[in-house]
C-alpha cells in the first residue's frame, strides 16, 4: 500500500495553500460578520483554475479526480477560510457533476466552461420544508408545457442562491401516487434563478454567514426542455450517483477545519503562560489536543481511501459515508478542543476558533446528518433491518 501523495498532488496542495495565505483569518471573520460573499477569494481561485479541477478538459476544466478536488477543499478550509471559503467552490465543483455525466453535449458546452472559469455561479436546490431527509417526498412540481417546464414550489437551504445565475433543481414531473416506485418521476433541471418568478430569502443562521443560505420560492418559472439534465423522471438516480463524491468533499472540508483549529490551539497552548508555565505543558490541555489530532488523522485515512476508490471506479458507498461521519466528528471535536484550550478567549471573535466551531458544527448536519449515515452503515454494511 502506498499512502504518499504523488508529485502533482503535492504541487496542488502547496499552490492552493500559497494562494489561501493571501486571505488571512481577518478577511474571513469580516466577511462572516458582515454577511459578505468572498468575491475576491472566489475570483482568485477561479483564475488559478481550481474551480474546474474535476471538470473534463474539453470543457475548460483540469480533468482531475476526487483525490485532487478533496485536496483543494481541504487546504482551503485548513487555511482558516473554513466553510465560508470551501462552500462557494464546493457547489461549483460538485454541483455540476450531474451535468458532466448526464447532460446533453449542448448543455455541457454551454454551461461547463463558464462555471469552470468562475463566471457563472451554480446553486443546488433539493431540500424542502416538508420533506427534509426524505427526498422522495418533495412537492415542487414541473409541468411540461410545449418546449418548457413550468415550475412551482418551495425549496429551503439553497446555499449561494443570492449569487447564482443557475440552480440544479430537483422537481417532480409525475405525481408520487402515479409512479411505480417513490423514487420515480423526479427530474433535474438547470433552472435560472435571477428571474421575477423566483423569490429568494436568506435564512438567518448560526455560521458560514459569508455564504447565505436561502428559502427559494418558484412561482410558475419557465425552464426550457433543453435545460433538463438527462431523461425526464431519472433525476433521483442522477442525484444519487454524485452523493459519494459530495460526502468525500464534505469530509475533506471538515478535516481542514479541524487542522485549522488544532494549529491555533497548539500555538496558543505554547504561548500562553499561566502559573509560570505554558498551558500546553499541562496534560489537561495536551491530552485532548492529542486525541483530537489522532481522530483527524484516522478520518484522513478514510477520506483518502474513499477518494481513491471513486477515482478508480470502484464501489465506495461505505467508505464515502464513513469518511463523512468520521471527519465531521473529528473536525468538530478539534474545534471544540481549540475553544477549551483558549479558555474565555475562545469565545472571542478575535481568536477565530469560535468561527471554526460554528462552521464545524454544520458538518454534522449537512448535507446529510450523522444519524442518516449510521442508518446507511447499519443497513448496507452490517445487514441490519431498515429502521425508517
C-alpha positions, 0 to 999 in steps of 0.5 A, a space after each residue: 500500500 502506498 499512502 504518499 501523495 504523488 508529485 502533482 498532488 503535492 504541487 496542488 496542495 502547496 499552490 492552493 495553500 500559497 494562494 489561501 495565505 493571501 486571505 488571512 483569518 481577518 478577511 474571513 471573520 469580516 466577511 462572516 460578520 458582515 454577511 459578505 460573499 468572498 468575491 475576491 477569494 472566489 475570483 482568485 481561485 477561479 483564475 488559478 483554475 481550481 474551480 474546474 479541477 474535476 471538470 473534463 478538459 474539453 470543457 475548460 476544466 483540469 480533468 482531475 479526480 476526487 483525490 485532487 478536488 478533496 485536496 483543494 477543499 481541504 487546504 482551503 478550509 485548513 487555511 482558516 477560510 473554513 466553510 465560508 471559503 470551501 462552500 462557494 467552490 464546493 457547489 461549483 465543483 460538485 454541483 455540476 457533476 450531474 451535468 458532466 455525466 448526464 447532460 446533453 453535449 449542448 448543455 455541457 458546452 454551454 454551461 461547463 466552461 463558464 462555471 469552470 472559469 468562475 463566471 457563472 455561479 451554480 446553486 443546488 436546490 433539493 431540500 424542502 420544508 416538508 420533506 427534509 431527509 426524505 427526498 422522495 417526498 418533495 412537492 415542487 412540481 414541473 409541468 411540461 408545457 410545449 418546449 418548457 417546464 413550468 415550475 412551482 414550489 418551495 425549496 429551503 437551504 439553497 446555499 449561494 442562491 443570492 449569487 447564482 445565475 443557475 440552480 440544479 433543481 430537483 422537481 417532480 414531473 409525475 405525481 408520487 401516487 402515479 409512479 411505480 416506485 417513490 423514487 420515480 418521476 423526479 427530474 433535474 433541471 438547470 433552472 435560472 434563478 435571477 428571474 421575477 418568478 423566483 423569490 429568494 430569502 436568506 435564512 438567518 443562521 448560526 455560521 458560514 454567514 459569508 455564504 447565505 443560505 436561502 428559502 427559494 420560492 418558484 412561482 410558475 418559472 419557465 425552464 426550457 426542455 433543453 435545460 433538463 439534465 438527462 431523461 425526464 423522471 431519472 433525476 433521483 438516480 442522477 442525484 444519487 450517483 454524485 452523493 459519494 463524491 459530495 460526502 468525500 468533499 464534505 469530509 475533506 472540508 471538515 478535516 481542514 477545519 479541524 487542522 485549522 483549529 488544532 494549529 491555533 490551539 497548539 500555538 496558543 497552548 505554547 504561548 500562553 503562560 499561566 502559573 509560570 508555565 505554558 498551558 500546553 505543558 499541562 496534560 489537561 490541555 495536551 491530552 485532548 489536543 492529542 486525541 483530537 489530532 489522532 481522530 483527524 488523522 484516522 478520518 484522513 485515512 478514510 477520506 483518502 481511501 474513499 477518494 481513491 476508490 471513486 477515482 478508480 471506479 470502484 464501489 465506495 458507498 461505505 467508505 464515502 459515508 464513513 469518511 463523512 461521519 468520521 471527519 465531521 466528528 473529528 473536525 468538530 471535536 478539534 474545534 471544540 478542543 481549540 475553544 477549551 484550550 483558549 479558555 474565555 478567549 475562545 469565545 472571542 471573535 478575535 481568536 477565530 476558533 469560535 468561527 471554526 466551531 460554528 462552521 464545524 458544527 454544520 458538518 454534522 448536519 449537512 448535507 446529510 446528518 450523522 444519524 442518516 449515515 449510521 442508518 446507511 452503515 447499519 443497513 448496507 454494511 452490517 445487514 441490519 433491518 431498515 429502521 425508517 
